[in-house]
Amino acid sequence: MRVVAFFMGKIPLQKCGIPRNELFLTTKVWISNAGYEAAKASIDKSLKKLQTDYIDLLLIHQPFGDYYGTYRAMEEAYQAGKLRAIGVSNFYPDRLIDLCQFVEITPAVNQVETHVFQQQKTAHEYMKKYGVQHESWGPFAEGRNDFFTNPVLTEIGAKYGKSSAQTALRFLLQSDVVVIPKSTRKERMAENIDVFDFTLNDEDMKAIAALDEGESLFFSHYDPATVEMLTNMGKTRKV
């Protein structure tokens, strides 16, 4: 399968020159579309915008608003064949457990901030327990904490002829974390894919695991100010 990124409305799906069955399309339901009826309409709107009969993976973007109603709409769309897989994003263990205990279809994916400085070790164990695939957004921490010049990553990478970025991606992959690295440069995209011809040893893995600070480098969904900011966005931003 070829991997191609689409930003809705910028690259028409039909004009990319790649057969639909070779693409994997992921999109999300934003807070303003939370709730059963709103989410049903949002799903159909996404299908119409993408001009496709199905979406490969649909996620709930944030664990706020009536995400239970949203998930019910997603389950129905999954059963109707409109969605190939459903999941969530930014669900911390407490919200994920609560959802998993009461839904019919277990989320396939939970997409959360994950990188060498925030490895989500506790969250990862609960995802494994409930059969949810851990997926990383921000695997490079957007360059924060001098990510690309970190001595541990650069020194380990040098042993394998790899960059600090490739080393970090390999660490996550070997930790059973799916990665979605972002780049606008073709050469960087090629580099990010070139991580399957080497394996970090146990010593390397332990050294990188020790970089974990256990805190977000962006924002915490347990922080009241962050919750107010996101939920207020959900009231005003329509998708």
C-alpha positions in Angstrom: 0.0 0.0 0.0 1.3 3.4 -0.9 1.0 6.1 1.8 -0.4 9.4 0.7 -1.5 12.3 2.9 -4.6 14.3 1.9 -5.7 17.6 3.3 -9.4 17.8 2.6 -10.2 20.2 -0.2 -6.6 20.7 -1.3 -5.9 17.5 -3.2 -8.9 16.0 -5.0 -8.9 12.3 -4.3 -9.8 11.4 -7.9 -6.9 13.4 -9.3 -4.1 11.8 -7.3 -3.6 9.0 -9.9 -3.6 6.2 -7.2 -6.4 3.6 -7.0 -8.7 4.1 -4.0 -7.9 0.6 -2.6 -4.2 1.7 -2.3 -5.0 4.7 -0.2 -5.8 4.8 3.6 -7.9 7.8 4.4 -8.2 9.0 8.0 -10.3 11.9 9.2 -11.9 13.0 12.5 -15.1 14.3 14.1 -14.5 17.7 15.8 -16.2 18.7 19.0 -18.7 21.0 17.3 -20.0 17.9 15.6 -20.3 15.8 18.8 -23.5 13.9 19.5 -25.4 11.3 17.6 -27.3 13.4 15.0 -24.5 15.9 14.5 -21.9 13.1 14.0 -24.1 11.3 11.5 -24.3 14.4 9.4 -20.5 15.0 9.8 -19.7 11.5 8.6 -21.9 12.0 5.5 -20.4 15.4 4.9 -16.8 13.9 5.1 -17.8 11.2 2.6 -19.2 13.8 0.2 -16.2 16.1 0.5 -13.8 13.3 -0.1 -16.0 11.9 -2.9 -15.6 8.4 -1.6 -17.9 5.6 -0.5 -16.0 4.8 2.6 -13.4 6.2 5.0 -10.7 3.8 6.2 -10.4 5.2 9.7 -12.6 7.8 11.5 -11.5 9.2 14.9 -13.2 11.3 17.6 -10.9 14.3 17.7 -11.2 15.2 21.4 -12.8 13.5 24.5 -15.3 16.4 25.1 -18.9 17.0 24.3 -21.3 14.1 23.7 -18.6 11.7 22.5 -20.8 8.8 23.5 -23.4 9.8 21.0 -20.7 10.5 18.4 -19.4 7.0 18.9 -22.8 5.4 18.5 -23.1 7.2 15.1 -19.7 5.9 14.2 -20.6 2.3 15.1 -23.7 2.5 12.9 -21.6 3.9 10.0 -19.1 1.2 10.5 -21.8 -1.5 10.4 -23.2 0.1 7.3 -19.8 -0.1 5.5 -19.2 3.7 5.4 -16.2 3.3 7.8 -13.6 0.5 7.7 -12.4 1.3 11.3 -13.3 3.6 14.1 -11.3 5.0 17.0 -10.5 8.0 19.2 -7.8 10.7 19.6 -6.5 12.3 22.8 -8.4 9.9 25.1 -6.4 9.5 28.3 -6.7 6.2 30.2 -9.7 7.3 32.3 -11.8 8.3 29.3 -10.6 5.4 27.2 -11.5 2.8 29.8 -15.0 4.4 30.3 -15.7 4.3 26.6 -14.4 0.8 26.1 -16.5 -0.6 28.9 -19.8 0.5 27.3 -19.4 0.4 23.5 -20.2 -2.5 21.2 -17.1 -2.0 19.0 -13.8 -1.5 20.7 -11.9 1.5 19.3 -9.3 0.3 16.8 -6.9 3.2 17.5 -6.2 5.9 20.2 -4.1 8.6 18.7 -2.2 10.6 21.4 0.8 12.8 21.8 3.7 10.3 21.9 7.4 10.8 21.4 10.6 10.0 23.3 10.0 12.8 25.9 6.4 11.7 26.4 6.2 8.0 25.9 2.7 7.5 27.4 3.8 4.3 29.2 0.8 4.0 31.5 -1.6 4.9 28.7 0.1 2.3 26.5 -0.5 -0.5 29.0 -4.2 0.3 29.2 -4.5 0.4 25.4 -2.9 -3.0 25.2 -5.3 -4.3 27.9 -8.3 -3.1 26.0 -7.1 -4.1 22.5 -6.7 -0.5 21.2 -3.7 0.3 18.9 -1.5 3.1 20.3 -0.9 5.7 17.5 1.4 8.7 17.9 0.8 12.2 16.8 3.8 14.5 17.1 6.4 11.7 17.1 9.1 14.4 16.6 7.6 16.6 19.4 7.6 19.3 16.7 11.4 19.7 17.3 10.9 20.8 21.0 13.5 20.0 23.6 16.2 20.1 20.9 14.8 16.9 19.6 16.8 16.6 16.4 20.2 17.2 18.1 19.5 15.1 21.2 22.8 13.4 22.0 21.2 10.1 23.0 19.3 9.9 19.7 22.2 11.1 17.5 24.8 8.8 19.1 22.6 5.8 18.8 21.5 6.7 15.3 25.2 7.1 14.2 25.8 3.4 15.0 23.2 2.5 12.3 23.8 5.3 9.9 20.5 6.8 10.8 19.4 10.3 11.9 18.0 11.2 15.3 14.5 11.3 13.7 14.8 7.8 12.2 16.1 6.5 15.5 13.2 8.0 17.4 10.7 6.5 14.9 12.3 3.1 15.2 12.1 3.3 19.0 8.3 3.9 18.8 7.8 1.2 16.2 9.6 -1.3 18.4 7.5 -0.2 21.3 4.3 -1.2 19.3 3.4 2.4 18.6 2.1 3.4 15.1 3.7 6.6 14.0 2.4 9.3 11.6 5.4 11.7 11.1 4.7 15.0 9.5 6.9 16.6 6.8 6.4 18.9 3.9 9.7 18.0 2.3 9.9 15.0 0.0 13.4 14.0 1.1 12.3 14.0 4.7 9.2 11.9 3.9 11.6 9.3 2.2 13.8 9.4 5.3 10.9 8.8 7.6 9.9 5.6 5.7 13.4 4.3 5.7 13.3 2.9 9.2 12.7 -0.8 8.5 16.2 -2.0 7.7 17.7 -1.8 11.3 16.7 -2.8 14.8 17.6 -1.1 18.0 19.1 -3.4 20.6 18.0 -3.7 24.2 20.7 -1.2 25.4 19.5 1.3 22.9 15.9 0.9 23.8 16.7 1.4 27.5 18.7 4.5 26.8 15.9 6.1 24.8 13.3 5.0 27.3 15.2 6.9 29.9 14.4 10.2 28.0 10.8 10.0 29.0 9.7 13.0 31.1 6.2 11.7 31.5 4.6 15.1 30.7 3.1 16.7 27.6 5.2 19.2 25.7 2.1 20.8 24.3 -0.9 20.7 26.6 -2.7 18.4 29.1 -6.3 17.3 28.8 -6.4 17.3 32.6 -5.6 21.0 32.7 -8.8 23.0 33.3 -7.6 25.9 31.1 -6.9 23.5 28.3 -10.3 21.9 28.6 -12.0 25.4 28.6 -10.0 26.4 25.5 -10.8 23.3 23.5 -14.5 23.1 24.5 -14.9 26.8 23.6 -13.4 26.1 20.2 -15.9 23.3 19.9 -18.7 25.8 20.3 -17.5 28.2 17.7 -15.4 26.2 15.1 -17.6 24.4 12.6 -16.1 21.6 10.5 
